[in-house]
Amino acid sequence: MKFPGEAAERVARSLLELGPATAAEVASRLGMSAAAVRRPLAALAVSGLVEATDEAPYGPRARRGRGRPSKVFSLTQDGRAACDQAYDDLALAALRFLADTQGRAAVAEFAARRARSVVGSGTQSIDAVVQRLDAAGFAAESSSLASGQHQLCQHHCPVVDAAREFPELCDAEAEAIAQALGRHVTRLATLAQGDGVCTALIGPSIHSPTSPSRGKVSA
């Protein structure tokens, strides 16, 4: 599906890269007036690419002031699909060929190698891992929680269709992130499973005897 105009695409990509926002927040990001972004937002909503809610579907809740709260706009699944998911069809075809000719073990090996190339090797900080994921097209960000843990969000997945059919991609990415951080990673939601965003809880050290079992984070 194509975007209803260049302005609409700019607005959609802002929501993809920086997350849900009010019209005023989108306008501030793009250096436009709130009035100027309302028309493309309306066109995106009519096309089913954006939805408006009273609160952001994920992330911290903004404090409400007096008066009627502003609507928060976020991309739908169709909206994310309309954004450039480069080479996803090619990746899916290649993985199917690999699975048919070499078996799922070969897919898992490929996924592990790919994840290490994206996340990197050696011990890294959370910020470094987020930067690598962001550079790879995952529109990643992290936030610290009161518990001392962190939440990792990925607003986009360049290979989401492949990840739906081949969960080895998600499993390998979870392992690579956990190893790079030396911390437990628990998946909370995934784009591949139809959620609005990939989120994961980054917990205590893997070597901590009181740490919970590690989960997985989506590719």
Secondary structure, DSSP 4 states (H G I P E B T S, - for coil): ---SSHHHHHHHHHHHHH--B-HHHHHHHHT--HHHHHHHHHHHHHTTSEEEESS-SSSPPPPP-SSSPPPEEEE-HHHHHHS--TTHHHHHHHHHHHHHHH-HHHHHHHHHHHHHHHH-SS---HHHHHHHHIIIII-EEEEE-TTS-EEEEES--TTHHHHHH-THHHHHHHHHHHHHHTEEEEEEE-TTTT-SSEEEEEEEETT-TTPPPP-----
